[in-house]
């Protein structure tokens, strides 16, 4: 198993819109496994394929706490069918924007349709942290980052900080 390197802001790849997946097969399941390994290693609770340079509509999530049995979910071609009017606020972070966290307001509940790792159509009604995580990762697939949901002032400060860090580092966009 290979752990994929993460793409870090300000890389323009993060703003790409991911392509739908046409076939669920062994190489795609291998990608999902690699994504889970990368996410666990980071550590994180969600990862979209675009974050490892694969512009495909697949994401993985595992909300199990440390010491609990892993509970990985694979979402292929996820789409949000419904969003609740009720809102919730969670402090979000992102593996592509290390060490930055901000409160983000999103719909408290969502209904999502997706293919599972066996290619079977599924629907999930998600609330709480799962709803937030799904929206955060689906945003990645659409070229949106969680900092796009915060004030322009805060967003501009974060982008400026990461551009400066990128200039000060050794050339290359991948971190791993």
C-alpha positions in Angstrom: 0.0 0.0 0.0 1.3 3.4 -0.9 0.4 6.5 1.0 -0.3 9.4 -1.4 1.2 12.8 -0.7 -1.2 15.6 0.1 -1.6 18.7 -1.9 -1.3 21.9 0.2 -2.9 25.3 -0.4 -2.2 27.5 -2.5 -1.9 24.8 -5.2 -4.4 25.4 -8.0 -5.1 21.7 -8.3 -7.3 22.1 -5.2 -9.6 24.3 -7.2 -10.3 21.8 -9.9 -13.8 20.3 -10.3 -13.5 16.5 -10.1 -14.8 14.2 -12.8 -17.5 11.7 -12.3 -16.4 8.1 -12.0 -17.7 5.8 -14.8 -16.8 2.4 -13.4 -16.2 1.0 -9.9 -13.4 -1.6 -10.3 -10.4 -3.0 -8.6 -8.1 0.0 -9.3 -10.8 2.4 -7.9 -11.1 0.3 -4.8 -7.3 0.4 -4.5 -7.4 4.2 -4.8 -10.0 4.3 -2.0 -7.8 2.1 0.2 -4.8 4.3 -0.5 -6.9 7.4 0.4 -8.0 5.8 3.7 -4.4 5.0 4.5 -3.4 8.6 3.7 -6.2 10.0 5.7 -5.4 7.8 8.8 -1.7 8.7 8.5 -2.3 12.5 8.3 -4.4 12.0 10.7 -7.8 13.2 9.5 -11.5 12.2 9.3 -12.1 12.9 5.6 -10.3 13.1 2.3 -11.3 13.8 -1.2 -9.3 12.4 -4.1 -8.5 15.9 -5.4 -6.4 16.4 -2.3 -4.0 13.7 -3.5 -4.0 15.0 -7.1 -6.7 12.7 -8.4 -9.5 14.8 -9.9 -12.2 12.1 -9.4 -15.5 12.2 -7.6 -14.5 9.9 -4.7 -14.1 10.7 -1.0 -13.5 8.7 2.2 -14.6 9.4 5.7 -14.1 7.7 9.1 -15.4 9.4 12.2 -14.3 6.7 14.6 -12.5 8.2 17.6 -9.0 7.1 18.6 -9.2 3.6 20.3 -12.5 2.8 18.5 -12.8 0.2 15.7 -12.3 2.0 12.3 -15.6 2.7 10.5 -14.5 3.7 7.0 -17.0 5.0 4.4 -16.3 5.3 0.7 -18.5 7.7 -1.3 -18.2 7.5 -5.1 -20.0 10.2 -7.2 -21.7 11.7 -4.1 -24.4 14.2 -4.6 -26.4 16.2 -2.0 -30.1 15.6 -2.7 -31.4 17.7 0.2 -30.1 20.2 2.8 -31.9 21.1 6.0 -32.9 24.7 6.7 -31.6 24.3 10.2 -27.9 25.2 10.5 -25.0 24.0 12.7 -21.6 25.4 13.3 -18.5 23.2 13.6 -14.8 24.1 13.8 -13.4 22.8 10.6 -9.8 22.1 9.6 -8.4 20.6 6.4 -5.4 18.4 5.5 -4.7 20.8 2.6 -4.6 23.8 4.9 -2.6 22.4 7.9 -2.9 23.9 11.3 -5.7 26.3 10.5 -9.2 25.9 11.9 -12.3 28.1 11.7 -15.9 27.9 12.6 -18.1 27.2 9.5 -21.9 27.3 9.4 -23.5 24.6 7.2 -26.9 22.8 6.9 -27.3 20.6 10.0 -28.6 17.6 8.0 -28.1 16.5 4.4 -29.4 13.6 2.3 -26.7 12.2 0.0 -26.8 9.7 -2.8 -23.6 7.9 -3.8 -22.1 4.6 -5.0 -20.4 2.5 -2.4 -17.1 0.6 -3.0 -19.1 -2.2 -4.6 -20.8 0.1 -7.1 -24.2 -0.1 -5.4 -26.3 3.0 -5.2 -26.9 4.1 -1.6 -28.6 7.0 0.2 -27.6 8.4 3.5 -29.3 10.9 5.8 -26.5 12.5 7.7 -26.5 14.9 10.6 -24.0 16.3 13.0 -20.3 15.8 12.2 -21.1 13.4 9.4 -23.2 16.0 7.6 -20.5 18.6 8.1 -17.8 16.2 6.9 -19.7 15.2 3.8 -20.4 18.8 2.8 -16.7 19.7 3.4 -15.4 16.8 1.2 -18.0 17.2 -1.5 -17.0 20.9 -1.6 -13.5 19.7 -2.4 -14.9 17.7 -5.4 -16.4 20.9 -6.6 -13.2 23.0 -6.2 -14.4 24.7 -3.0 -12.4 24.9 0.2 -13.8 25.4 3.7 -12.1 28.8 3.8 -14.5 29.9 1.1 -17.2 29.7 3.8 -15.5 32.2 6.1 -15.2 36.0 5.9 -13.1 37.5 3.0 -10.8 39.1 5.5 -10.0 35.8 7.3 -9.7 33.9 4.0 -7.3 36.5 2.5 -5.1 36.3 5.6 -5.0 32.4 5.4 -4.2 32.4 1.6 -1.5 35.1 2.1 0.1 33.0 4.9 0.2 29.8 2.8 1.5 31.6 -0.3 4.3 32.9 1.8 5.0 29.5 3.3 5.0 28.0 -0.2 7.5 30.6 -1.4 9.8 30.0 1.6 9.8 26.2 1.1 11.8 24.0 -1.3 10.1 24.0 -4.7 7.5 21.4 -5.2 3.8 21.2 -4.4 3.5 17.8 -2.8 4.0 17.2 0.9 4.2 13.7 2.3 
